[in-house]
């Protein structure tokens, strides 16, 4: 079977684990979906081209790299900090915004103008007017709105008590039921008017303002990475990848540049004379290890010899969400195999040979 083999290096790389936030931990090798996505982008594909991936490699060391993270605060309150901005579209937290002011000292306040640097005076005044309006709305609610609702509640309670003393089907009972309906309608109208006014005059305009804060976070970064990637697909797709492979700029982060050393078609076989031990670490299908088709080397007193992962491969769209196909693999090194089977084969070459496990 003919497949495409790519050998590349990276001086640094982070293959981010989705669930990590404060410390952006990295997988030891790029997940299948990361490689597939990079290859599709390189070829300019806009639809999915089915392919199976085998990835193995090694790195020299790992270190933590600090970076400044910019995120939107949940609220803007007293002791304002960070950068006050006005969003172009309040429904999306994006970089489409106008800067308003930035805090420069502890205990700063955008509303009071304490410890801040003004960037856009007009937008800052708009922000302050909205804050003042909220105070007036809250004052109106306390002094008038709540009192009116309290009075309505008392009237409803008195009517409820009086209704109990009226004879069934009497004119007095009908009048009270009518009056009760009118009071409830009035209560509903007052509530809606208050809600609409607050929403239109304050909540919608104020939702355009947000505060961006910074925090120190870390990347786990792999150093001096070498990757050997085998790709199994139809001939046209493999040819496209080979023809465009030198357009591949990075794998992982955008700054994790790649240096493609080789891209060539190779024949893989499922039978060899002697067993083979891999020189690289790799993602090996869990079932191959469980069924003893791939053997892991155990050291003295070592009960665990690999790390289990559920890695993304390709996805489908359901309800506007990506649903990934997961592959259960074990990341391990010094593994061996004696014969091939489904998706397990051998790349035999003069310079170096590889155990290839397609996922």
Buried (B, 14 or more C-beta within 10 A) or exposed (E): EEBBBBBBBBEBBBBBBEEBEEEBBBBBBBBBBBBBBBBBBBBEBEEEBEBBBBBBBBBEEBEEEEEEBEBBBEEBEEEBBBBBBBBEEBEEEEEEBBBBBBBEEEEBBBBEEBBBEBBBEEBBEBBBEBBEBBEEBEEBBEEEBEEEBEEBEEBBEEBEEBBEEBEEEEEEBEEBEEBBEEBEEEBEEBEEEBEEEBEEBBBEBBEBBBBBBEEEBBBBBBEEBBBBBBBBBEEEBBBBBBEBBEEBEBBBBEEBBBEEEEBEEBEBEBEBEEEBEBBBBBBBBBEBBEEEBBBBEEEEEEEEBBEEBEBBBBBEEEEEEEEBEEBBBBBBBBBEBEEBEEBBBBBBEEEEBBBBBBB
